[in-house]
Amino acid sequence: MHGEKFLCIPLILSHNLRVKLPTPTVLGLKKSFGFGDRLGLATPGHVAAVAKTDFAPIFAQQSVREMERTQRTPTDVMEAAQKHLQKLGWTGPWGADADHHKTPEDVKRSAAAGFTFFTIDPSAFVVNGADRMSESELSAAIQQQHNDGVWDSAAWDQTYLGKTFDVGSLSLRFTREQLWRAAVKYARAIHHTKKVAEAIREACAERPFEIEVSVDETESITSPLDHLFVGLELRRRNVPNVVSVAPRFIGEFEKGIDYRGDFKQFEQQLTEHVAVAKFCGPYKISVHSGSDKFSIYPIIGRVCGELLHLKTAGTSYLEALRVVARTNPVLFSEICVFCRGRFDADRKSYHISTTQAEIDALRPFARGAADEALYLDERVGRQLLHVTFGSVLTQGVDAKGHRFKHGILEALEKNPDLHLEILEQHFDKHLSPLSK
């Protein structure tokens, strides 16, 4: 099952011999798959699934937001993956993603822990209202950008206006209005990205690193023309080692559930995004909130080919809860009750469609396959459990006063074979259609 990427290692080592933990590396333009692990026990299942594919894996991956909510450090995340990989004898290349980093301070901690892949999230600087601004409002916003030092030249627009960009089969041109809208929407974000990228370069010193730029957590869709502006500005500003860009795609990429939208429109736009990525880079298209989007995986795999990075996070946590539901249903039921009380507060930083009314109407968990599916396979139950993970892991206690986190970890540690089996099957469903 594990293929040639595994190496048998002795189980008994000299007391004086310290085995060096596996170290992550840069993955370049090799198509890749990111495995988030909020509990630090999912790597064996991730390995079992990815070893059957030609994807380059990222085994250590966690965002700043997730680390805050789980009370973990970058070192915790890194060492959890490393220790599992050492035990399994993994010898292939693998990456470590310091995900959704927004500040130089975030970067320093993750670089010190050995991360090699840095996802810069400048979404706070994206102006979502640019698409609705009048011409005078756009002009004023551009002038303010100049005043704030966003632009390094008064004639920056000459890079774009009056030129045709032959992007694959597309011929793209900016009108002044289109250019201003793209610039108002994204120029501050790119300016911030350059600052964080320089912090990454400094923090990594001579160590190799690579960068992903994420503009997916925004209200407005990234059009191919928007993407062209972003890609050209990253190149013009010499942002180093960009290997992937995550646009905000058409349709809905909600947490924990399948894609919601028009498949034909998505495929057409994704094709154009890939063409822009080849023209401006080349770099990979990164699909965020990529877990559980089973209906469009064949499209993503076919259109992106090698220029693909797909990122998952909370779906591994949900599969861990599936182990709890099967082995300790009383604990799982208590978790579900607790999550109901936390949903309204915890959902605020996530893009989901589930409402409090739907949560209120959800029947209580009772042991059995039907209720497991209700909470772990259906939209309302999955999103309830997905967004409340931080509260469960740091605040929740059972009827005996024991922390939920301890009960969850105990269930996983007592049932490692079931945990591995569930994760392997779950990620086979992700990876297989992406490879076709």
GIFEN-V289981 format. One record per run of one state. SS is the DSSP state (H for helix, E for strand, L for the rest). FROM is the first residue (numbers start at 0). TO is the last residue. If there is no record, write none. Layout:
# GIFEN-V289981
ss	from	to
SS	FROM	TO
SS	FROM	TO
This chain:
# GIFEN-V289981
ss	from	to
L	0	1
H	2	4
E	5	5
L	6	30
E	31	34
L	35	41
H	42	49
L	50	54
E	55	62
H	63	69
L	70	72
H	73	87
L	88	88
E	89	89
L	90	92
E	93	100
L	101	102
H	103	111
L	112	115
E	116	120
L	121	121
H	122	124
L	125	126
H	127	131
L	132	133
H	134	146
L	147	154
H	155	158
L	159	162
E	163	166
L	167	168
E	169	172
L	173	174
H	175	203
L	204	208
E	209	213
L	214	222
H	223	235
L	236	240
E	241	245
L	246	250
E	251	251
L	252	258
E	259	259
L	260	261
H	262	279
L	280	282
E	283	286
L	287	292
H	293	303
L	304	306
E	307	311
L	312	312
H	313	326
L	327	327
H	328	348
L	349	354
H	355	360
L	361	367
H	368	375
L	376	377
H	378	386
L	387	387
H	388	393
L	394	395
E	396	396
L	397	401
E	402	402
H	403	413
L	414	414
H	415	433
L	434	435
